[in-house]
Amino acid sequence: MNTDRRSAARLEILGRVHGQAVSLGVPVTVREISLGGMAIETPVPFPLGAVHEFRLTLGDGSTVLLRAQVVHCRPVGAAGAPPQFVSGMHFVDDEPITGQSVGDFIQRIR
């Protein structure tokens, strides 16, 4: 039985997109992205339900500014290592704040 509740297929992109939580000035590593959301890794936890703006940048310099809501956050990493957290984010707007659409951004990744 498939328990994946996502409405859009995920694209694993670890290392191909650089990001930042704009309001916090925190770097994010995008692990996966889809039309509906993304999984990110950060050095700080995000509270469930919080909405943040994220600037995502590809290697060619193209960017998109998106708003997303935290749906889960969990610690990851080895004991004794600096803390890291993986958060599941759901995009809250159909269109980006600035830049291309999420679909266009994902197409550039592929």
MMTF fields as JSON, N, C-alpha, C and O atoms, coordinates in Angstrom:
{
  "mmtfVersion": "1.0.0",
  "mmtfProducer": "UNKNOWN",
  "numBonds": 439,
  "numAtoms": 440,
  "numGroups": 110,
  "numChains": 1,
  "numModels": 1,
  "chainsPerModel": [1],
  "groupsPerChain": [110],
  "chainIdList": ["A"],
  "bondAtomList": [4, 2, 8, 6, 12, 10, 16, 14, 20, 18, 24, 22, 28, 26, 32, 30, 36, 34, 40, 38, 44, 42, 48, 46, 52, 50, 56, 54, 60, 58, 64, 62, 68, 66, 72, 70, 76, 74, 80, 78, 84, 82, 88, 86, 92, 90, 96, 94, 100, 98, 104, 102, 108, 106, 112, 110, 116, 114, 120, 118, 124, 122, 128, 126, 132, 130, 136, 134, 140, 138, 144, 142, 148, 146, 152, 150, 156, 154, 160, 158, 164, 162, 168, 166, 172, 170, 176, 174, 180, 178, 184, 182, 188, 186, 192, 190, 196, 194, 200, 198, 204, 202, 208, 206, 212, 210, 216, 214, 220, 218, 224, 222, 228, 226, 232, 230, 236, 234, 240, 238, 244, 242, 248, 246, 252, 250, 256, 254, 260, 258, 264, 262, 268, 266, 272, 270, 276, 274, 280, 278, 284, 282, 288, 286, 292, 290, 296, 294, 300, 298, 304, 302, 308, 306, 312, 310, 316, 314, 320, 318, 324, 322, 328, 326, 332, 330, 336, 334, 340, 338, 344, 342, 348, 346, 352, 350, 356, 354, 360, 358, 364, 362, 368, 366, 372, 370, 376, 374, 380, 378, 384, 382, 388, 386, 392, 390, 396, 394, 400, 398, 404, 402, 408, 406, 412, 410, 416, 414, 420, 418, 424, 422, 428, 426, 432, 430, 436, 434],
  "bondOrderList": [1, 1, 1, 1, 1, 1, 1, 1, 1, 1, 1, 1, 1, 1, 1, 1, 1, 1, 1, 1, 1, 1, 1, 1, 1, 1, 1, 1, 1, 1, 1, 1, 1, 1, 1, 1, 1, 1, 1, 1, 1, 1, 1, 1, 1, 1, 1, 1, 1, 1, 1, 1, 1, 1, 1, 1, 1, 1, 1, 1, 1, 1, 1, 1, 1, 1, 1, 1, 1, 1, 1, 1, 1, 1, 1, 1, 1, 1, 1, 1, 1, 1, 1, 1, 1, 1, 1, 1, 1, 1, 1, 1, 1, 1, 1, 1, 1, 1, 1, 1, 1, 1, 1, 1, 1, 1, 1, 1, 1],
  "groupList": [{"groupName": "MET", "atomNameList": ["N", "CA", "C", "O"], "elementList": ["N", "C", "C", "O"], "formalChargeList": [0, 0, 0, 0], "bondAtomList": [1, 0, 2, 1, 3, 2], "bondOrderList": [1, 1, 2], "singleLetterCode": "M", "chemCompType": "L-PEPTIDE LINKING"}, {"groupName": "ASN", "atomNameList": ["N", "CA", "C", "O"], "elementList": ["N", "C", "C", "O"], "formalChargeList": [0, 0, 0, 0], "bondAtomList": [1, 0, 2, 1, 3, 2], "bondOrderList": [1, 1, 2], "singleLetterCode": "N", "chemCompType": "L-PEPTIDE LINKING"}, {"groupName": "THR", "atomNameList": ["N", "CA", "C", "O"], "elementList": ["N", "C", "C", "O"], "formalChargeList": [0, 0, 0, 0], "bondAtomList": [1, 0, 2, 1, 3, 2], "bondOrderList": [1, 1, 2], "singleLetterCode": "T", "chemCompType": "L-PEPTIDE LINKING"}, {"groupName": "ASP", "atomNameList": ["N", "CA", "C", "O"], "elementList": ["N", "C", "C", "O"], "formalChargeList": [0, 0, 0, 0], "bondAtomList": [1, 0, 2, 1, 3, 2], "bondOrderList": [1, 1, 2], "singleLetterCode": "D", "chemCompType": "L-PEPTIDE LINKING"}, {"groupName": "ARG", "atomNameList": ["N", "CA", "C", "O"], "elementList": ["N", "C", "C", "O"], "formalChargeList": [0, 0, 0, 0], "bondAtomList": [1, 0, 2, 1, 3, 2], "bondOrderList": [1, 1, 2], "singleLetterCode": "R", "chemCompType": "L-PEPTIDE LINKING"}, {"groupName": "SER", "atomNameList": ["N", "CA", "C", "O"], "elementList": ["N", "C", "C", "O"], "formalChargeList": [0, 0, 0, 0], "bondAtomList": [1, 0, 2, 1, 3, 2], "bondOrderList": [1, 1, 2], "singleLetterCode": "S", "chemCompType": "L-PEPTIDE LINKING"}, {"groupName": "ALA", "atomNameList": ["N", "CA", "C", "O"], "elementList": ["N", "C", "C", "O"], "formalChargeList": [0, 0, 0, 0], "bondAtomList": [1, 0, 2, 1, 3, 2], "bondOrderList": [1, 1, 2], "singleLetterCode": "A", "chemCompType": "L-PEPTIDE LINKING"}, {"groupName": "LEU", "atomNameList": ["N", "CA", "C", "O"], "elementList": ["N", "C", "C", "O"], "formalChargeList": [0, 0, 0, 0], "bondAtomList": [1, 0, 2, 1, 3, 2], "bondOrderList": [1, 1, 2], "singleLetterCode": "L", "chemCompType": "L-PEPTIDE LINKING"}, {"groupName": "GLU", "atomNameList": ["N", "CA", "C", "O"], "elementList": ["N", "C", "C", "O"], "formalChargeList": [0, 0, 0, 0], "bondAtomList": [1, 0, 2, 1, 3, 2], "bondOrderList": [1, 1, 2], "singleLetterCode": "E", "chemCompType": "L-PEPTIDE LINKING"}, {"groupName": "ILE", "atomNameList": ["N", "CA", "C", "O"], "elementList": ["N", "C", "C", "O"], "formalChargeList": [0, 0, 0, 0], "bondAtomList": [1, 0, 2, 1, 3, 2], "bondOrderList": [1, 1, 2], "singleLetterCode": "I", "chemCompType": "L-PEPTIDE LINKING"}, {"groupName": "GLY", "atomNameList": ["N", "CA", "C", "O"], "elementList": ["N", "C", "C", "O"], "formalChargeList": [0, 0, 0, 0], "bondAtomList": [1, 0, 2, 1, 3, 2], "bondOrderList": [1, 1, 2], "singleLetterCode": "G", "chemCompType": "PEPTIDE LINKING"}, {"groupName": "VAL", "atomNameList": ["N", "CA", "C", "O"], "elementList": ["N", "C", "C", "O"], "formalChargeList": [0, 0, 0, 0], "bondAtomList": [1, 0, 2, 1, 3, 2], "bondOrderList": [1, 1, 2], "singleLetterCode": "V", "chemCompType": "L-PEPTIDE LINKING"}, {"groupName": "HIS", "atomNameList": ["N", "CA", "C", "O"], "elementList": ["N", "C", "C", "O"], "formalChargeList": [0, 0, 0, 0], "bondAtomList": [1, 0, 2, 1, 3, 2], "bondOrderList": [1, 1, 2], "singleLetterCode": "H", "chemCompType": "L-PEPTIDE LINKING"}, {"groupName": "GLN", "atomNameList": ["N", "CA", "C", "O"], "elementList": ["N", "C", "C", "O"], "formalChargeList": [0, 0, 0, 0], "bondAtomList": [1, 0, 2, 1, 3, 2], "bondOrderList": [1, 1, 2], "singleLetterCode": "Q", "chemCompType": "L-PEPTIDE LINKING"}, {"groupName": "PRO", "atomNameList": ["N", "CA", "C", "O"], "elementList": ["N", "C", "C", "O"], "formalChargeList": [0, 0, 0, 0], "bondAtomList": [1, 0, 2, 1, 3, 2], "bondOrderList": [1, 1, 2], "singleLetterCode": "P", "chemCompType": "L-PEPTIDE LINKING"}, {"groupName": "PHE", "atomNameList": ["N", "CA", "C", "O"], "elementList": ["N", "C", "C", "O"], "formalChargeList": [0, 0, 0, 0], "bondAtomList": [1, 0, 2, 1, 3, 2], "bondOrderList": [1, 1, 2], "singleLetterCode": "F", "chemCompType": "L-PEPTIDE LINKING"}, {"groupName": "CYS", "atomNameList": ["N", "CA", "C", "O"], "elementList": ["N", "C", "C", "O"], "formalChargeList": [0, 0, 0, 0], "bondAtomList": [1, 0, 2, 1, 3, 2], "bondOrderList": [1, 1, 2], "singleLetterCode": "C", "chemCompType": "L-PEPTIDE LINKING"}],
  "groupTypeList": [0, 1, 2, 3, 4, 4, 5, 6, 6, 4, 7, 8, 9, 7, 10, 4, 11, 12, 10, 13, 6, 11, 5, 7, 10, 11, 14, 11, 2, 11, 4, 8, 9, 5, 7, 10, 10, 0, 6, 9, 8, 2, 14, 11, 14, 15, 14, 7, 10, 6, 11, 12, 8, 15, 4, 7, 2, 7, 10, 3, 10, 5, 2, 11, 7, 7, 4, 6, 13, 11, 11, 12, 16, 4, 14, 11, 10, 6, 6, 10, 6, 14, 14, 13, 15, 11, 5, 10, 0, 12, 15, 11, 3, 3, 8, 14, 9, 2, 10, 13, 5, 11, 10, 3, 15, 9, 13, 4, 9, 4],
  "groupIdList": [1, 2, 3, 4, 5, 6, 7, 8, 9, 10, 11, 12, 13, 14, 15, 16, 17, 18, 19, 20, 21, 22, 23, 24, 25, 26, 27, 28, 29, 30, 31, 32, 33, 34, 35, 36, 37, 38, 39, 40, 41, 42, 43, 44, 45, 46, 47, 48, 49, 50, 51, 52, 53, 54, 55, 56, 57, 58, 59, 60, 61, 62, 63, 64, 65, 66, 67, 68, 69, 70, 71, 72, 73, 74, 75, 76, 77, 78, 79, 80, 81, 82, 83, 84, 85, 86, 87, 88, 89, 90, 91, 92, 93, 94, 95, 96, 97, 98, 99, 100, 101, 102, 103, 104, 105, 106, 107, 108, 109, 110],
  "secStructList": [7, 7, 7, 7, 7, 7, 1, 1, 7, 7, 3, 3, 7, 6, 6, 6, 3, 3, 3, 3, 3, 6, 6, 6, 6, 3, 3, 3, 3, 3, 3, 3, 3, 7, 1, 1, 3, 3, 3, 3, 3, 3, 1, 1, 7, 7, 7, 6, 6, 7, 3, 3, 3, 3, 3, 3, 3, 3, 6, 6, 1, 7, 3, 3, 3, 3, 3, 3, 3, 3, 3, 3, 3, 3, 3, 3, 1, 7, 6, 6, 1, 7, 7, 3, 3, 3, 3, 3, 3, 3, 3, 7, 7, 1, 1, 7, 1, 3, 3, 1, 7, 2, 2, 2, 2, 2, 2, 2, 2, 7],
  "xCoordList": [0.831, 0.0, 0.881, 1.815, 0.599, 1.369, 0.814, -0.362, 1.659, 1.212, 1.656, 1.478, 2.224, 2.664, 1.444, 0.711, 1.219, 0.033, 0.294, -0.585, 1.445, 1.756, 0.936, 0.675, 0.535, -0.257, 0.625, 0.134, 1.919, 2.832, 4.101, 4.549, 4.668, 5.892, 7.048, 7.159, 7.904, 9.07, 10.267, 10.415, 11.107, 12.346, 13.481, 13.574, 14.347, 15.484, 16.535, 16.975, 16.942, 17.848, 19.0, 19.643, 19.271, 20.303, 21.57, 22.188, 21.941, 23.16, 23.0, 23.93, 21.851, 21.685, 20.98, 20.957, 20.402, 19.699, 20.218, 20.339, 20.52, 20.92, 19.737, 19.029, 19.525, 18.383, 18.673, 19.711, 17.711, 17.803, 16.401, 15.495, 16.23, 15.01, 15.177, 15.942, 14.466, 14.72, 14.582, 15.484, 13.483, 13.25, 14.25, 14.529, 14.789, 15.728, 17.187, 18.086, 17.426, 18.793, 19.521, 20.743, 18.76, 19.314, 19.485, 18.551, 20.666, 20.826, 20.023, 19.891, 19.491, 18.764, 19.32, 19.719, 19.343, 19.689, 18.394, 17.72, 18.048, 16.822, 17.146, 17.999, 16.462, 16.679, 15.793, 16.247, 14.538, 13.549, 12.61, 12.427, 12.011, 11.03, 9.969, 10.243, 8.762, 7.668, 6.831, 7.135, 5.79, 4.909, 4.203, 3.785, 4.066, 3.333, 4.174, 3.652, 5.486, 6.294, 7.718, 8.166, 8.43, 9.835, 10.243, 9.597, 11.335, 11.984, 13.309, 14.089, 13.562, 14.785, 15.547, 14.976, 16.851, 17.704, 18.3, 18.81, 18.233, 18.691, 19.411, 19.266, 20.191, 20.846, 19.935, 20.331, 18.727, 17.778, 16.431, 16.093, 15.656, 14.331, 13.321, 13.481, 12.294, 11.184, 9.949, 9.649, 9.22, 8.014, 6.901, 6.706, 6.182, 5.074, 4.058, 3.721, 3.579, 2.569, 3.109, 2.378, 4.371, 4.961, 5.067, 5.296, 4.9, 5.027, 6.266, 6.44, 7.121, 8.362, 8.522, 7.946, 9.316, 9.687, 11.052, 11.952, 11.186, 12.436, 12.878, 12.09, 14.15, 14.748, 15.56, 16.479, 15.214, 15.919, 16.671, 16.139, 17.916, 18.768, 19.421, 19.976, 19.343, 20.028, 21.446, 21.788, 22.263, 23.643, 23.764, 24.778, 22.727, 22.78, 22.339, 22.266, 22.045, 21.664, 20.176, 19.756, 19.359, 17.918, 17.382, 17.785, 16.469, 15.941, 14.421, 13.768, 13.888, 12.466, 12.299, 13.033, 11.339, 11.032, 9.651, 8.66, 9.596, 8.369, 7.979, 8.827, 6.7, 6.208, 5.756, 5.04, 6.185, 5.843, 5.555, 6.09, 4.69, 4.307, 4.959, 5.026, 5.437, 6.09, 5.027, 4.099, 5.167, 4.232, 4.872, 4.161, 6.198, 6.892, 8.347, 8.89, 8.964, 10.363, 10.927, 10.329, 12.102, 12.702, 14.222, 14.801, 14.855, 16.318, 16.921, 16.36, 18.066, 18.82, 20.291, 20.683, 21.09, 22.529, 23.073, 22.333, 24.363, 25.075, 25.228, 25.271, 25.309, 25.554, 26.906, 27.875, 26.977, 28.22, 28.453, 29.313, 27.694, 27.819, 26.943, 26.033, 27.211, 26.328, 24.885, 24.656, 23.925, 22.527, 22.071, 22.458, 21.252, 20.625, 19.184, 18.874, 18.302, 16.889, 16.362, 16.742, 15.488, 14.806, 13.356, 12.676, 12.904, 11.536, 10.804, 11.366, 9.553, 8.67, 7.895, 7.274, 7.934, 7.302, 6.229, 6.421, 5.105, 4.012, 3.896, 3.713, 4.001, 3.875, 2.462, 1.486, 2.353, 1.045, 0.451, -0.719, 1.217, 0.721, 0.847, 1.779, -0.098, -0.025, 1.093, 1.671, 1.39, 2.422, 3.532, 3.273, 4.765, 5.869, 5.719, 5.006, 6.38, 6.39, 7.136, 6.668, 8.286, 9.036, 9.67, 9.822, 10.032, 10.692, 9.71, 8.533, 10.21, 9.424, 8.493, 8.592, 7.604, 6.719, 7.515, 8.622, 6.944, 7.605, 7.806, 8.868, 6.792, 6.901, 8.045, 8.791, 8.196, 9.299, 10.641, 11.612, 10.685, 11.92, 12.324, 13.496, 11.364, 11.635, 12.109, 13.024, 11.506, 11.934, 13.386, 14.095, 13.836, 15.234, 16.185, 17.331, 15.72, 16.541, 16.787, 17.895, 15.746, 15.817, 16.768, 16.984],
  "yCoordList": [-1.178, 0.0, 1.248, 1.343, 2.186, 3.415, 4.438, 4.792, 4.917, 5.889, 7.302, 8.21, 7.512, 8.825, 9.668, 9.349, 10.739, 11.572, 12.784, 13.634, 12.884, 14.048, 14.038, 12.988, 15.239, 15.345, 15.513, 15.411, 15.769, 15.95, 15.138, 14.987, 14.624, 13.825, 14.684, 15.862, 14.074, 14.762, 14.573, 13.533, 15.574, 15.528, 15.723, 16.764, 14.711, 14.817, 15.707, 15.455, 16.763, 17.747, 18.133, 19.157, 17.358, 17.687, 18.205, 17.509, 19.43, 20.029, 20.849, 21.558, 20.779, 21.519, 22.86, 23.679, 23.081, 24.328, 24.868, 24.13, 26.149, 26.815, 27.649, 28.237, 27.699, 28.443, 29.218, 29.057, 30.073, 30.869, 31.132, 31.467, 30.975, 31.42, 32.925, 33.376, 33.701, 35.131, 35.869, 36.615, 35.68, 36.454, 36.13, 36.975, 34.918, 34.499, 34.629, 34.582, 34.791, 34.832, 33.514, 33.483, 32.422, 31.087, 30.355, 30.314, 29.776, 28.98, 27.689, 27.1, 27.261, 25.993, 25.153, 25.674, 23.853, 22.898, 22.234, 21.6, 22.378, 21.765, 20.322, 20.056, 19.389, 17.962, 17.47, 16.736, 17.871, 17.465, 18.631, 19.479, 18.665, 19.696, 19.101, 18.199, 19.613, 19.234, 20.479, 21.549, 20.342, 21.484, 21.923, 23.076, 21.021, 21.334, 21.733, 22.314, 21.433, 21.76, 21.279, 20.937, 21.256, 20.856, 20.327, 20.594, 19.571, 19.132, 19.869, 19.859, 20.511, 21.289, 20.832, 20.271, 21.088, 20.813, 22.135, 22.91, 22.387, 23.65, 23.419, 22.362, 24.416, 24.299, 24.688, 24.564, 25.155, 25.547, 24.875, 24.606, 24.599, 24.02, 25.106, 26.276, 24.692, 25.585, 25.115, 23.921, 26.024, 25.612, 25.202, 25.828, 24.152, 23.676, 24.792, 25.54, 24.885, 25.878, 27.233, 28.042, 27.504, 28.8, 28.945, 27.965, 30.161, 30.456, 31.324, 32.334, 30.917, 31.641, 31.852, 31.126, 32.862, 33.096, 32.472, 32.578, 31.817, 31.152, 31.623, 31.662, 31.979, 32.31, 31.101, 30.678, 30.547, 29.392, 29.828, 30.565, 29.37, 29.78, 28.556, 27.702, 28.488, 27.431, 27.881, 29.053, 26.943, 27.239, 28.267, 28.959, 28.38, 29.362, 30.755, 31.682, 30.895, 32.2, 32.483, 33.486, 31.633, 31.874, 31.647, 30.713, 32.519, 32.465, 32.484, 32.866, 32.057, 32.156, 32.441, 31.896, 33.29, 33.613, 33.048, 33.452, 32.101, 31.374, 31.501, 31.748, 31.332, 31.3, 29.87, 29.269, 29.324, 27.943, 27.817, 28.562, 26.85, 26.581, 25.285, 24.307, 25.289, 24.118, 23.079, 23.375, 21.847, 20.773, 19.719, 18.982, 19.633, 18.786, 19.236, 19.846, 18.919, 19.254, 18.211, 17.919, 17.641, 16.624, 16.779, 17.178, 16.46, 16.518, 15.354, 14.26, 15.605, 14.564, 14.767, 15.817, 13.786, 13.934, 13.092, 12.508, 13.05, 12.216, 12.936, 14.165, 12.149, 12.703, 13.398, 12.88, 14.542, 15.292, 16.223, 17.102, 16.036, 16.905, 18.148, 18.129, 19.218, 20.39, 19.99, 19.13, 20.609, 20.215, 20.51, 21.516, 19.626, 19.779, 19.316, 18.422, 19.932, 19.606, 19.477, 20.245, 18.506, 18.358, 18.781, 18.304, 19.684, 20.191, 19.953, 20.109, 19.576, 19.466, 20.755, 21.219, 21.333, 22.624, 22.478, 21.777, 23.145, 23.157, 24.575, 25.523, 24.729, 26.056, 26.58, 25.867, 27.823, 28.372, 29.271, 29.64, 29.625, 30.463, 29.701, 28.92, 29.939, 29.307, 29.895, 29.205, 31.157, 31.841, 32.298, 32.6, 32.351, 32.831, 34.316, 35.022, 34.782, 36.202, 36.945, 37.971, 36.428, 36.944, 35.762, 34.678, 35.986, 34.941, 34.097, 34.433, 33.011, 32.116, 31.257, 31.253, 30.542, 29.639, 28.457, 28.183, 27.757, 26.58, 25.539, 24.922, 25.345, 24.385, 24.711, 23.817, 25.987, 26.404, 26.206, 25.768, 26.536, 26.356, 24.884, 24.564, 23.985, 22.547, 22.067, 21.248, 22.56, 22.167, 22.539, 21.809, 23.671, 24.099, 23.155, 22.983, 22.545, 21.628, 20.351, 19.815, 19.875, 18.598, 18.737, 17.781],
  "zCoordList": [0.0, 0.0, 0.0, 0.796, -0.867, -0.973, 0.009, -0.062, 0.931, 1.918, 1.575, 2.387, 0.404, -0.026, -0.364, -1.3, 0.388, 0.206, -0.678, -0.818, -1.263, -2.082, -3.365, -3.951, -3.787, -5.013, -6.246, -7.371, -6.052, -7.178, -6.942, -5.805, -8.014, -7.927, -7.426, -7.765, -6.615, -6.07, -6.986, -7.628, -7.04, -7.798, -6.802, -6.151, -6.685, -5.771, -6.41, -7.532, -5.684, -6.278, -5.378, -5.608, -4.382, -3.402, -4.081, -4.887, -3.744, -4.267, -5.532, -5.914, -6.198, -7.457, -7.284, -8.202, -6.096, -5.807, -4.484, -3.506, -4.462, -3.226, -2.765, -3.583, -1.468, -0.972, 0.287, 0.927, 0.623, 1.835, 2.352, 1.588, 3.675, 4.336, 4.504, 5.356, 3.695, 3.569, 4.896, 5.277, 5.603, 6.82, 7.926, 8.777, 7.919, 8.957, 8.53, 9.369, 7.234, 6.728, 6.91, 7.051, 6.904, 7.148, 5.82, 5.018, 5.574, 4.354, 4.444, 5.517, 3.31, 3.251, 2.121, 1.08, 2.336, 1.291, 0.87, 1.682, -0.396, -0.903, -1.25, -2.097, -0.592, -0.845, -1.977, -2.855, -1.956, -2.965, -3.193, -2.32, -4.39, -4.701, -5.61, -6.401, -5.487, -6.379, -6.618, -6.091, -7.401, -7.639, -6.359, -6.25, -5.395, -4.171, -2.981, -2.029, -3.006, -1.847, -1.988, -3.082, -0.871, -0.899, 0.465, 1.478, 0.463, 1.686, 1.759, 0.807, 2.9, 3.06, 4.297, 5.232, 4.274, 5.426, 5.885, 5.076, 7.193, 7.758, 9.083, 9.698, 9.524, 10.829, 11.996, 13.155, 11.705, 12.746, 12.48, 11.327, 13.539, 13.334, 12.954, 13.301, 12.241, 11.901, 12.655, 12.646, 13.31, 14.028, 13.063, 12.021, 13.421, 12.59, 12.372, 13.29, 11.131, 10.78, 10.384, 9.812, 10.671, 10.326, 8.811, 8.102, 8.322, 6.889, 6.703, 7.385, 5.771, 5.495, 4.0, 3.189, 3.648, 2.259, 2.027, 2.859, 0.872, 0.507, -0.871, -1.816, -0.965, -2.262, -2.693, -1.993, -3.851, -4.408, -5.652, -6.483, -5.779, -6.888, -7.519, -6.828, -8.851, -9.606, -9.937, -9.781, -10.393, -10.773, -11.876, -11.969, -12.73, -13.818, -13.366, -14.173, -12.063, -11.528, -11.515, -10.938, -12.133, -12.112, -10.699, -10.006, -10.293, -8.93, -8.922, -9.894, -7.788, -7.539, -6.055, -5.231, -5.71, -4.321, -4.03, -4.639, -3.083, -2.791, -1.327, -0.47, -1.047, 0.324, 0.605, -0.195, 1.76, 2.09, 3.584, 4.405, 3.913, 5.29, 5.758, 5.013, 6.998, 7.582, 7.948, 8.701, 7.407, 7.742, 8.637, 9.321, 8.645, 9.613, 9.712, 8.792, 10.852, 11.08, 12.038, 13.074, 11.68, 12.541, 12.518, 11.508, 13.638, 13.675, 12.894, 12.857, 12.275, 11.565, 11.873, 12.382, 11.573, 11.738, 12.867, 13.659, 12.915, 13.888, 15.218, 15.277, 16.284, 17.612, 17.623, 17.068, 18.239, 18.307, 17.127, 17.188, 16.058, 14.88, 15.091, 15.92, 14.351, 14.458, 14.131, 13.28, 14.799, 14.571, 13.145, 12.55, 12.618, 11.301, 11.425, 12.214, 10.638, 10.674, 9.256, 8.372, 9.042, 7.76, 7.97, 8.878, 7.109, 7.198, 5.897, 4.814, 6.014, 4.861, 4.733, 5.689, 3.545, 3.297, 2.219, 1.226, 2.43, 1.455, 0.906, 1.671, -0.429, -1.028, -0.786, -1.016, -0.322, 0.025, -1.048, -0.956, -2.045, -3.14, -4.455, -4.647, -5.353, -6.664, -7.518, -8.357, -7.301, -8.071, -7.135, -5.97, -7.631, -6.784, -6.5, -7.213, -5.475, -5.15, -6.253, -6.747, -6.632, -7.78, -8.507, -7.943, -9.756, -10.534, -11.307, -11.436, -11.81, -12.645, -11.795, -10.568, -12.438, -11.708, -11.17, -11.633, -10.186, -9.632, -10.732, -10.816, -11.572, -12.672, -13.612, -14.012, -13.972, -14.845, -14.155, -14.772, -12.863, -12.088, -12.068, -12.264, -11.832, -11.791, -13.161, -13.241, -14.232, -15.578, -15.843, -16.534, -15.299, -15.481, -14.738, -15.153, -13.648, -12.873, -13.661, -13.669, -14.318, -15.037, -16.17, -16.915]
}
